[in-house]
Amino acid sequence: MESYISSTNIVRTDITNKENLAKGKEHVQNKLSKPKIFVITGTRKGIGRELSLAFLDEGNVVCGCSRGQSSIEHENYRHFPLDVSDEMAVVAMIHAIKVEFGVIDVLINNAGIASMNHILTTPYKTMQDIFSTNVYGSFLFSREVAKVMMQDYKKHKRHESMPYRIVNFATVATPLRLQGEAVYAASKAAIVNLTEVLSRELSEFGITVNALGPTPVPTDLIKNVPKTKMQALLNSQAIRRFGEFADVLNVIRFFINPNSDFITGQVIYLGGVNG
């Protein structure tokens, strides 16, 4: 028996699909427009400050930290002067945020320091400082924020399958294996592995964990790096230019988008660099 599909059925199906699509778009827009509670480390300057301002402009709450006072003045911004590797200070900060807001939706582990040294001229103190900020800081914030996210997930039984986000910062210096960046690249290699393991450990609590690996972005982090070394790095990229804040923000928006709830344990490197 031949099946028959009338033009009327096609029209009705098309109308239904369009209505469902419209409802879906409206639902996504509502989820995107809902204010969120962000924790961003290293917000006094550079990328951390710009990220804070971008998310504040959208009506979100941002809780930031740095070793010094903040230059951000906004009613929805909270600042905590601390060292990200100070365990007691980090625990106290996250507790204060939980008391005031009850939940944390997004953690961005932005705080980081770098150093360009040949291994033979690298002081032990330099390695301690880099790992304390880049690795220990990301570990502490991920651990404490994940506790808050987990408790909220269990308490409220959130209807979204994966409502919480942790975003870490890697670097193209790791896959490119740049000479002179052994310690910095090693610290970020640790972040890549931390990201991949945490994505598995925390998925049952509705948390995705991903990382962004920027190319050089003109900030204080690279201002003392010789131009010849910077150019050599750019030449190793498929797209040979400095990164911009908009590039970083674009990837972070992708990671924290509600529709990215099936993406975790991933590292996106900018500039066409392969991990």
Backbone bond lengths (Angstrom), bond angles and torsions (degrees), N, CA, C in turn:
res aa  C-N    CA-C-N  psi(-1)  N-CA   C-N-CA  omega(-1)  CA-C   N-CA-C  phi
1 M - - - 1.469 - - 1.520 108.61 -
2 E 1.312 115.20 131.70 1.452 119.27 179.57 1.525 109.69 -80.73
3 S 1.316 116.21 138.26 1.464 119.63 175.05 1.514 108.85 -83.45
4 Y 1.328 114.84 149.73 1.466 119.65 -177.05 1.519 108.82 -128.75
5 I 1.315 116.19 126.59 1.465 121.79 177.24 1.507 107.72 -117.46
6 S 1.315 116.12 117.28 1.460 119.94 -177.73 1.512 110.88 -81.69
7 S 1.330 115.80 158.69 1.465 120.69 176.70 1.510 110.69 -64.08
8 T 1.347 116.06 -29.40 1.475 120.12 178.51 1.517 110.41 -64.34
9 N 1.348 115.75 -43.30 1.464 119.69 178.83 1.523 111.34 -63.76
10 I 1.334 115.27 -37.71 1.468 119.44 179.03 1.515 110.49 -63.41
11 V 1.328 116.25 -43.98 1.460 121.00 179.68 1.514 110.60 -62.75
12 R 1.364 115.84 -45.76 1.464 119.79 -179.64 1.529 111.06 -62.96
13 T 1.321 115.64 -41.77 1.465 119.68 178.53 1.518 111.12 -63.26
14 D 1.325 115.82 -41.32 1.458 120.88 179.33 1.521 110.94 -63.00
15 I 1.343 116.04 -42.40 1.465 120.49 178.80 1.522 110.28 -63.50
16 T 1.354 115.60 -44.31 1.466 120.07 179.68 1.523 111.23 -61.59
17 N 1.335 116.20 -43.23 1.467 120.19 179.08 1.518 111.50 -61.88
18 K 1.334 116.37 -41.54 1.460 120.47 179.45 1.522 110.75 -65.57
19 E 1.352 116.19 -39.81 1.467 119.95 178.86 1.525 110.35 -64.80
20 N 1.337 116.36 -43.47 1.462 119.87 178.58 1.519 111.35 -64.39
21 L 1.333 116.15 -39.70 1.461 120.61 178.30 1.521 110.89 -63.28
22 A 1.332 116.17 -41.68 1.466 120.88 178.98 1.519 110.77 -63.84
23 K 1.354 115.88 -42.22 1.460 119.85 178.53 1.524 110.47 -64.70
24 G 1.344 115.14 -39.60 1.458 119.24 178.73 1.510 112.05 -63.26
25 K 1.334 116.42 -43.38 1.462 120.70 178.68 1.521 110.72 -63.07
26 E 1.331 115.92 -41.15 1.466 119.95 -179.92 1.518 110.31 -64.19
27 H 1.348 115.92 -40.33 1.459 120.18 179.60 1.526 110.90 -63.84
28 V 1.337 116.09 -44.01 1.467 120.89 178.98 1.519 110.73 -63.46
29 Q 1.338 117.03 -42.91 1.459 120.81 179.93 1.520 110.80 -62.42
30 N 1.330 116.61 -39.03 1.461 120.23 178.60 1.518 110.44 -64.04
31 K 1.357 116.17 -40.81 1.456 119.48 179.35 1.519 110.94 -67.01
32 L 1.320 116.30 -38.28 1.459 120.06 -178.60 1.518 112.12 -70.57
33 S 1.333 116.76 -31.66 1.456 120.40 -174.93 1.520 112.90 -84.91
34 K 1.326 117.55 -9.69 1.457 120.41 -179.71 1.524 109.73 -69.74
35 P 1.334 118.12 126.34 1.471 120.43 179.87 1.525 111.32 -58.98
36 K 1.314 116.22 142.84 1.457 121.34 -179.61 1.525 110.46 -123.54
37 I 1.316 115.07 160.41 1.461 121.96 176.64 1.526 107.82 -99.90
38 F 1.328 116.09 113.97 1.465 122.62 -179.83 1.527 110.40 -102.58
39 V 1.316 116.44 142.74 1.461 122.57 164.75 1.526 106.20 -117.40
40 I 1.329 116.28 121.75 1.463 121.71 -178.93 1.524 108.32 -128.41
41 T 1.309 117.45 126.79 1.463 120.39 179.59 1.524 110.35 -92.77
42 G 1.327 115.36 151.71 1.468 120.50 178.67 1.513 112.88 67.94
43 T 1.337 116.11 55.83 1.473 120.25 -172.45 1.525 114.58 -100.71
44 R 1.321 118.27 3.71 1.468 119.34 -175.82 1.523 111.98 -71.09
45 K 1.329 117.60 -30.69 1.465 120.29 -177.60 1.526 109.43 -156.19
46 G 1.318 115.29 177.99 1.457 120.96 174.01 1.515 114.69 63.69
47 I 1.327 115.11 -145.65 1.460 121.48 -175.94 1.521 111.68 -62.65
48 G 1.328 117.44 -38.84 1.461 120.24 -179.81 1.511 112.74 -60.56
49 R 1.318 115.91 -41.67 1.467 120.05 178.44 1.524 110.65 -66.33
50 E 1.327 116.88 -44.40 1.465 120.48 -179.06 1.524 111.48 -65.18
51 L 1.321 117.37 -38.77 1.460 120.26 176.27 1.518 110.84 -62.21
52 S 1.322 116.07 -43.35 1.467 120.42 179.48 1.518 111.00 -59.18
53 L 1.319 116.63 -47.88 1.465 120.77 -179.04 1.527 111.19 -63.33
54 A 1.323 116.81 -39.12 1.469 120.56 -179.21 1.519 111.09 -63.60
55 F 1.315 117.23 -44.91 1.460 119.89 -177.87 1.525 112.16 -77.45
56 L 1.321 117.19 -28.72 1.466 120.02 173.34 1.520 110.66 -65.81
57 D 1.318 116.65 -40.10 1.464 121.24 179.76 1.523 112.17 -61.14
58 E 1.319 116.61 -23.06 1.463 121.05 179.96 1.520 112.44 -89.06
59 G 1.342 116.51 2.14 1.459 119.84 177.64 1.511 114.82 93.31
60 N 1.336 117.09 11.05 1.457 120.44 179.22 1.525 111.07 -86.65
61 V 1.320 116.05 170.25 1.456 122.90 172.45 1.523 107.69 -101.90
62 V 1.323 117.10 132.52 1.465 121.49 178.85 1.521 109.28 -122.08
63 C 1.318 116.04 126.37 1.458 122.43 174.39 1.526 106.83 -110.52
64 G 1.318 115.86 114.48 1.455 120.32 -174.51 1.510 112.72 -117.62
65 C 1.323 115.39 171.82 1.460 120.12 178.40 1.521 109.79 -152.99
66 S 1.314 114.75 156.48 1.462 122.69 174.33 1.517 107.04 -166.68
67 R 1.322 116.41 171.24 1.460 118.61 179.43 1.525 112.04 -69.30
68 G 1.326 117.16 -26.77 1.459 121.21 -179.93 1.510 112.16 -112.22
69 Q 1.316 115.14 -173.09 1.456 121.02 179.00 1.527 110.29 -73.48
70 S 1.312 115.45 159.61 1.459 120.68 -177.15 1.521 111.59 -90.11
71 S 1.334 115.00 150.92 1.463 120.57 173.92 1.526 110.75 -100.05
72 I 1.332 117.07 4.16 1.466 121.92 -179.16 1.521 109.58 -91.56
73 E 1.298 115.48 125.34 1.464 120.74 175.91 1.526 108.24 -119.16
74 H 1.313 115.59 106.09 1.464 121.04 -177.86 1.527 107.87 -155.92
75 E 1.320 116.58 141.44 1.457 120.33 -176.34 1.529 112.67 -64.25
76 N 1.329 117.15 -23.67 1.460 120.48 -179.49 1.529 113.15 -100.57
77 Y 1.338 115.91 15.37 1.464 119.65 179.27 1.525 110.36 -110.22
78 R 1.323 116.18 134.05 1.459 122.61 174.78 1.524 107.76 -119.99
79 H 1.343 116.04 133.16 1.467 118.90 -178.00 1.522 110.88 -119.43
80 F 1.334 114.77 139.94 1.457 121.93 179.52 1.529 108.67 -127.33
81 P 1.343 117.84 108.85 1.471 119.99 177.33 1.535 109.60 -73.71
82 L 1.308 116.94 116.13 1.466 120.06 -179.29 1.525 110.98 -164.61
83 D 1.328 114.21 167.98 1.461 122.50 171.50 1.526 106.26 -95.70
84 V 1.327 118.21 125.95 1.465 120.60 -174.20 1.527 113.06 -64.52
85 S 1.341 117.58 -14.78 1.463 120.22 178.22 1.527 112.41 -94.84
86 D 1.331 117.11 3.17 1.465 122.50 177.64 1.524 108.14 -86.54
87 E 1.314 116.76 102.43 1.471 120.85 -172.79 1.523 113.07 -58.47
88 M 1.314 117.56 -46.51 1.462 120.41 -177.67 1.525 111.39 -63.99
89 A 1.331 116.57 -38.73 1.464 120.48 179.63 1.528 110.87 -67.46
90 V 1.323 117.07 -40.11 1.468 120.83 179.02 1.523 110.38 -65.69
91 V 1.320 116.99 -44.85 1.470 121.02 178.69 1.521 110.41 -59.54
92 A 1.342 116.53 -43.40 1.468 120.83 -179.89 1.524 111.27 -64.86
93 M 1.330 117.43 -40.16 1.469 121.17 179.57 1.523 111.25 -62.60
94 I 1.317 116.94 -49.09 1.463 120.36 -177.79 1.528 110.64 -66.12
95 H 1.319 116.72 -36.04 1.471 119.84 176.61 1.527 110.88 -62.69
96 A 1.337 116.42 -43.45 1.467 120.60 179.57 1.529 111.00 -62.41
97 I 1.318 116.87 -39.57 1.470 120.86 179.05 1.524 110.18 -66.44
98 K 1.323 116.56 -41.51 1.465 120.02 179.28 1.524 111.11 -63.66
99 V 1.328 116.50 -40.72 1.465 120.46 179.58 1.523 110.76 -62.68
100 E 1.341 117.35 -42.22 1.462 120.47 -177.20 1.522 113.24 -77.18
101 F 1.332 116.98 -41.90 1.470 119.47 -171.48 1.528 114.39 -112.56
102 G 1.306 117.34 -18.69 1.460 120.03 176.61 1.513 115.56 83.54
103 V 1.316 117.23 -21.28 1.461 120.72 -175.88 1.522 109.86 -153.34
104 I 1.319 115.87 157.87 1.467 122.99 170.40 1.525 106.50 -128.13
105 D 1.316 116.49 124.30 1.465 120.60 -177.80 1.523 113.05 -91.28
106 V 1.335 115.87 -38.03 1.469 120.15 -173.21 1.526 110.21 -137.85
107 L 1.323 116.37 131.99 1.466 122.37 171.11 1.519 108.22 -116.02
108 I 1.332 116.24 128.41 1.462 121.46 174.53 1.527 108.02 -119.60
109 N 1.330 116.18 108.18 1.465 121.80 179.62 1.523 109.23 -82.93
110 N 1.323 115.38 81.55 1.463 121.63 -174.99 1.528 113.63 -90.72
111 A 1.323 118.24 -30.42 1.466 121.40 -173.91 1.526 110.97 -56.41
112 G 1.322 115.70 131.49 1.457 119.33 179.49 1.516 111.81 -166.62
113 I 1.324 115.95 152.97 1.459 121.59 175.68 1.525 108.47 -131.60
114 A 1.331 115.78 156.38 1.464 121.05 -177.65 1.522 109.82 -134.52
115 S 1.322 115.30 164.99 1.463 120.87 176.59 1.519 108.47 -155.70
116 M 1.322 115.82 135.76 1.472 121.27 178.26 1.524 108.32 -104.77
117 N 1.312 116.74 101.56 1.462 121.07 179.61 1.523 110.62 -144.68
118 H 1.321 116.25 140.53 1.459 120.37 168.86 1.520 107.38 -65.31
119 I 1.316 117.58 147.14 1.461 121.05 -176.79 1.532 111.93 -56.39
120 L 1.349 117.47 -32.39 1.462 120.87 -177.71 1.520 112.96 -73.80
121 T 1.328 116.69 -15.87 1.471 119.75 -179.47 1.525 111.95 -117.70
122 T 1.322 116.75 16.86 1.464 120.53 -179.13 1.521 110.72 -93.59
123 P 1.332 118.46 115.40 1.464 121.03 177.22 1.533 110.76 -66.79
124 Y 1.303 116.07 149.80 1.467 120.87 177.82 1.525 110.73 -59.95
125 K 1.342 115.93 -36.25 1.464 120.74 -179.66 1.530 111.02 -61.24
126 T 1.331 116.93 -35.56 1.464 120.24 178.24 1.519 110.68 -61.87
127 M 1.326 116.05 -43.85 1.462 119.73 179.03 1.524 110.65 -64.95
128 Q 1.314 117.26 -41.18 1.462 120.75 177.76 1.524 111.16 -59.13
129 D 1.316 116.24 -46.68 1.465 120.80 -177.78 1.529 111.54 -63.61
130 I 1.332 116.25 -44.94 1.466 119.91 -177.71 1.525 111.12 -65.15
131 F 1.323 117.00 -44.81 1.465 119.06 -179.92 1.525 111.70 -70.28
132 S 1.327 117.39 -32.89 1.466 119.96 178.44 1.519 111.22 -61.69
133 T 1.326 116.34 -45.63 1.467 120.00 -178.92 1.523 111.91 -77.63
134 N 1.319 116.33 -52.29 1.466 120.21 -171.41 1.523 113.60 -72.79
135 V 1.327 116.87 -40.67 1.468 120.31 -174.55 1.524 112.20 -100.28
136 Y 1.341 116.54 -56.70 1.460 118.93 -176.79 1.524 111.37 -62.64
137 G 1.345 116.05 -39.30 1.464 119.53 179.38 1.517 111.89 -62.96
138 S 1.327 116.66 -46.00 1.466 120.44 179.05 1.524 111.12 -64.17
139 F 1.325 116.07 -38.64 1.465 120.10 177.50 1.524 111.33 -62.16
140 L 1.336 116.83 -49.48 1.463 120.60 -177.24 1.524 112.10 -61.99
141 F 1.328 116.71 -46.74 1.458 119.46 -179.25 1.526 111.07 -66.56
142 S 1.317 117.26 -39.76 1.466 119.80 178.57 1.525 110.60 -62.78
143 R 1.314 116.55 -44.00 1.465 120.37 -179.43 1.514 112.18 -63.04
144 E 1.333 116.96 -49.09 1.462 120.06 -175.56 1.530 112.41 -71.52
145 V 1.328 117.00 -40.73 1.465 119.82 179.25 1.525 110.17 -68.51
146 A 1.325 117.50 -38.16 1.468 120.66 178.72 1.526 111.15 -60.87
147 K 1.318 117.35 -33.91 1.468 120.47 177.07 1.529 110.69 -61.50
148 V 1.330 116.11 -43.83 1.468 120.76 179.67 1.526 110.09 -65.92
149 M 1.319 116.53 -44.32 1.463 120.73 179.03 1.525 111.06 -61.37
150 M 1.316 116.54 -44.09 1.463 121.66 -179.27 1.527 111.02 -61.72
151 Q 1.321 116.48 -45.21 1.461 120.54 179.89 1.522 111.51 -62.86
152 D 1.337 116.18 -40.69 1.465 119.96 178.72 1.526 110.60 -66.82
153 Y 1.312 116.62 -39.38 1.470 121.62 -179.68 1.526 110.80 -62.50
154 K 1.330 116.39 -44.02 1.463 121.04 -179.26 1.528 111.91 -72.44
155 K 1.322 115.82 -37.96 1.466 120.43 -175.91 1.515 112.34 -70.98
156 H 1.314 116.61 -46.72 1.463 120.56 -173.10 1.520 113.60 -100.09
157 K 1.331 117.02 -7.52 1.462 120.78 179.69 1.522 110.39 47.81
158 R 1.323 114.79 58.64 1.463 122.02 -176.20 1.525 110.80 -50.53
159 H 1.326 116.39 138.07 1.461 120.74 -176.56 1.527 112.62 -72.50
160 E 1.349 116.92 -25.08 1.459 118.49 175.80 1.531 108.82 -73.00
161 S 1.325 116.38 144.58 1.461 119.18 -177.93 1.527 111.67 -70.09
162 M 1.340 117.39 -37.86 1.463 122.28 -177.81 1.526 108.89 -137.34
163 P 1.327 118.69 79.31 1.468 120.02 -172.09 1.521 116.38 -84.13
164 Y 1.337 118.77 -12.44 1.462 120.37 -172.40 1.530 110.82 -110.69
165 R 1.349 114.53 153.22 1.460 119.91 -175.96 1.532 111.72 -133.21
166 I 1.322 115.37 135.81 1.464 122.11 167.65 1.527 106.99 -122.73
167 V 1.330 116.20 127.43 1.462 121.50 179.76 1.526 108.63 -122.88
168 N 1.314 116.69 123.16 1.460 122.36 178.40 1.524 110.88 -105.40
169 F 1.326 115.23 165.52 1.464 120.74 177.72 1.523 110.25 -111.26
170 A 1.323 115.89 118.47 1.464 122.84 172.00 1.529 107.01 -99.08
171 T 1.324 118.17 -155.07 1.461 121.59 177.29 1.524 109.80 -161.34
172 V 1.322 116.34 150.56 1.469 120.19 176.18 1.523 111.11 -69.81
173 A 1.341 117.24 -14.29 1.467 120.23 179.15 1.523 111.50 -62.95
174 T 1.328 117.00 -24.51 1.469 119.93 -179.88 1.525 112.10 -73.08
175 P 1.339 119.66 -57.35 1.474 118.03 179.18 1.528 113.55 -67.41
176 L 1.342 117.27 -26.51 1.466 119.91 179.87 1.526 112.43 -81.54
177 R 1.344 116.40 -14.44 1.469 122.09 177.72 1.529 111.46 51.21
178 L 1.317 114.33 56.02 1.457 120.81 -174.23 1.523 112.03 -72.47
179 Q 1.314 116.46 132.24 1.458 120.78 174.90 1.524 109.40 -65.22
180 G 1.315 115.90 140.00 1.454 120.81 -179.35 1.510 113.55 90.33
181 E 1.338 117.55 -4.69 1.465 120.54 -179.48 1.523 111.34 -124.95
182 A 1.321 116.08 32.62 1.464 120.29 -176.92 1.523 112.15 -57.40
183 V 1.331 116.57 -47.64 1.461 120.06 -176.23 1.525 111.14 -71.28
184 Y 1.331 116.61 -46.36 1.467 120.30 179.66 1.528 110.73 -61.86
185 A 1.336 116.73 -46.62 1.462 120.56 -179.94 1.524 111.17 -63.42
186 A 1.331 116.44 -37.34 1.464 120.07 178.74 1.526 110.97 -65.01
187 S 1.332 116.35 -39.81 1.468 119.46 179.29 1.524 111.00 -64.21
188 K 1.321 116.70 -37.42 1.461 120.14 -179.91 1.530 111.92 -78.63
189 A 1.342 116.90 -26.50 1.465 119.47 172.29 1.523 109.46 -63.92
190 A 1.327 115.55 -36.63 1.464 120.01 175.60 1.527 110.37 -62.88
191 I 1.328 116.68 -38.04 1.466 120.95 178.79 1.524 110.90 -65.17
192 V 1.321 117.06 -39.62 1.469 120.26 178.39 1.526 110.11 -60.62
193 N 1.319 116.72 -46.52 1.463 120.01 179.40 1.520 111.74 -68.12
194 L 1.332 116.89 -37.76 1.459 120.55 175.98 1.527 109.96 -59.90
195 T 1.322 116.04 -43.93 1.465 121.50 179.28 1.520 111.30 -59.94
196 E 1.316 116.32 -47.03 1.463 120.72 -176.60 1.528 112.05 -65.70
197 V 1.331 117.08 -40.65 1.462 119.92 -179.44 1.527 110.96 -73.12
198 L 1.334 117.02 -43.94 1.465 119.69 179.76 1.521 111.44 -62.14
199 S 1.323 117.25 -32.84 1.464 119.35 179.32 1.522 110.68 -60.08
200 R 1.315 117.26 -32.25 1.464 121.61 177.98 1.530 111.29 -81.47
201 E 1.315 116.27 -41.77 1.465 119.75 -176.93 1.525 112.84 -69.08
202 L 1.324 117.25 -30.96 1.465 120.55 -172.28 1.522 114.13 -103.83
203 S 1.313 118.18 -3.60 1.469 119.76 -176.50 1.523 112.31 -62.30
204 E 1.326 117.91 -33.30 1.465 120.14 -178.38 1.526 112.28 -68.39
205 F 1.321 116.90 -12.33 1.461 120.85 178.49 1.526 112.02 -104.93
206 G 1.319 116.62 15.55 1.467 120.78 176.18 1.514 114.55 77.77
207 I 1.335 116.91 25.21 1.467 121.34 -176.23 1.527 110.20 -113.77
208 T 1.325 116.90 126.82 1.463 120.12 170.05 1.523 108.25 -98.76
209 V 1.329 116.01 146.24 1.467 121.79 -179.51 1.524 108.15 -131.67
210 N 1.318 116.32 118.18 1.459 122.01 -179.58 1.524 110.09 -135.60
211 A 1.315 116.25 171.25 1.466 120.13 -179.71 1.521 111.09 -139.07
212 L 1.312 113.91 150.48 1.462 123.16 177.05 1.520 108.46 -113.88
213 G 1.329 116.68 131.84 1.461 121.23 177.73 1.514 110.60 -112.31
214 P 1.333 117.66 92.60 1.472 119.88 -177.12 1.526 112.70 -71.56
215 T 1.307 115.39 152.73 1.456 122.13 162.57 1.525 106.02 -78.27
216 P 1.329 120.15 176.05 1.458 119.82 177.81 1.529 112.13 -57.05
217 V 1.312 115.23 127.31 1.465 122.58 174.38 1.523 106.34 -113.87
218 P 1.329 119.06 130.78 1.466 121.07 -177.28 1.529 112.92 -61.46
219 T 1.329 116.62 89.71 1.459 123.04 176.23 1.523 107.87 -135.73
220 D 1.340 116.22 -179.30 1.463 120.51 178.46 1.527 112.00 -61.40
221 L 1.340 116.89 -21.91 1.458 120.76 -177.08 1.525 112.11 -61.60
222 I 1.345 117.46 -30.35 1.472 120.09 -175.69 1.524 113.11 -118.83
223 K 1.326 117.93 7.27 1.466 119.65 -173.02 1.523 113.45 -63.39
224 N 1.337 117.86 -25.43 1.462 120.42 -178.51 1.529 113.33 -97.14
225 V 1.323 116.52 3.75 1.467 120.13 179.56 1.530 109.14 -79.65
226 P 1.336 118.66 130.06 1.472 121.13 179.89 1.528 111.92 -55.40
227 K 1.328 115.73 143.10 1.467 120.82 -177.75 1.524 112.11 -60.82
228 T 1.326 116.60 -34.31 1.469 119.27 -179.65 1.527 111.21 -64.11
229 K 1.329 116.04 -38.41 1.467 119.83 178.20 1.524 110.89 -69.22
230 M 1.338 116.31 -38.27 1.455 119.91 178.05 1.519 111.02 -63.87
231 Q 1.328 116.21 -41.38 1.459 119.98 -179.16 1.526 110.88 -67.00
232 A 1.324 116.28 -37.89 1.462 119.97 177.99 1.522 110.78 -63.06
233 L 1.328 115.60 -38.03 1.461 120.06 177.94 1.526 110.68 -65.71
234 L 1.336 115.73 -45.82 1.466 119.93 -179.81 1.527 111.13 -61.90
235 N 1.318 116.66 -35.70 1.464 120.81 -179.45 1.528 112.33 -66.94
236 S 1.330 116.84 -19.95 1.466 120.61 -179.67 1.527 112.15 -86.64
237 Q 1.327 116.52 -5.77 1.458 121.28 179.38 1.529 110.26 -89.49
238 A 1.326 116.42 153.62 1.465 120.12 174.50 1.525 110.40 -69.21
239 I 1.333 115.94 -37.06 1.470 121.98 176.17 1.521 106.63 -109.66
240 R 1.317 116.85 108.48 1.465 120.89 -167.31 1.518 112.53 -91.34
241 R 1.309 115.06 77.09 1.466 120.74 174.94 1.517 108.64 -152.33
242 F 1.330 115.21 164.07 1.455 120.02 174.17 1.525 109.29 -68.23
243 G 1.309 115.39 150.64 1.449 119.37 172.84 1.512 109.98 -75.04
244 E 1.308 116.49 158.44 1.456 122.87 176.90 1.522 109.15 -121.63
245 F 1.323 115.08 160.90 1.460 118.52 179.29 1.520 111.21 -57.56
246 A 1.331 116.94 -37.51 1.468 120.96 -179.80 1.525 111.34 -60.12
247 D 1.338 117.48 -33.61 1.463 120.95 178.49 1.527 110.59 -66.06
248 V 1.321 115.18 -42.94 1.464 121.07 179.42 1.525 110.16 -65.23
249 L 1.316 115.87 -47.60 1.462 120.98 -178.66 1.524 111.03 -60.63
250 N 1.321 116.67 -38.34 1.460 121.31 -178.90 1.529 111.59 -59.61
251 V 1.334 116.68 -45.30 1.464 120.45 -179.53 1.526 110.95 -68.89
252 I 1.327 116.64 -40.34 1.461 119.42 179.64 1.522 110.60 -65.10
253 R 1.320 117.12 -40.80 1.471 119.75 175.81 1.533 110.37 -58.76
254 F 1.316 116.20 -39.22 1.465 120.06 178.65 1.527 110.89 -62.65
255 F 1.332 116.85 -46.18 1.461 120.62 -178.81 1.527 112.41 -63.21
256 I 1.337 117.71 -40.20 1.463 120.04 -173.97 1.522 113.04 -90.20
257 N 1.326 117.38 -4.79 1.455 120.66 177.94 1.531 109.74 -60.47
258 P 1.334 118.43 136.15 1.470 120.55 178.77 1.524 113.33 -55.04
259 N 1.332 116.78 -29.62 1.459 120.28 -179.67 1.527 113.15 -76.60
260 S 1.349 117.17 -4.48 1.468 120.83 178.20 1.526 111.30 -96.34
261 D 1.335 116.41 29.35 1.461 120.18 -175.12 1.529 113.72 -77.28
262 F 1.327 117.96 -1.60 1.463 121.68 177.41 1.525 110.61 -110.39
263 I 1.335 115.75 13.00 1.467 121.66 -177.86 1.520 109.02 -116.60
264 T 1.309 117.58 115.03 1.460 121.37 179.51 1.527 109.74 -154.31
265 G 1.332 115.45 154.26 1.458 120.71 -179.04 1.514 114.26 73.08
266 Q 1.328 116.61 20.67 1.462 121.03 -175.38 1.532 111.69 -108.04
267 V 1.326 115.52 151.73 1.465 122.13 174.01 1.522 107.64 -123.68
268 I 1.321 116.88 124.27 1.460 121.51 176.57 1.524 108.46 -107.74
269 Y 1.337 116.00 117.10 1.458 121.59 177.16 1.527 109.15 -95.58
270 L 1.310 116.37 134.36 1.457 121.12 178.69 1.530 110.65 -81.05
271 G 1.323 115.41 162.94 1.458 120.54 173.18 1.515 116.28 78.65
272 G 1.334 117.34 8.17 1.459 119.05 179.74 1.509 113.80 79.13
273 V 1.338 116.89 26.20 1.465 121.73 176.62 1.521 108.44 -91.74
274 N 1.316 117.31 132.52 1.461 121.59 -179.34 1.516 110.80 -95.29
275 G 1.329 115.42 135.50 1.453 120.11 -179.75 1.520 112.66 -74.77
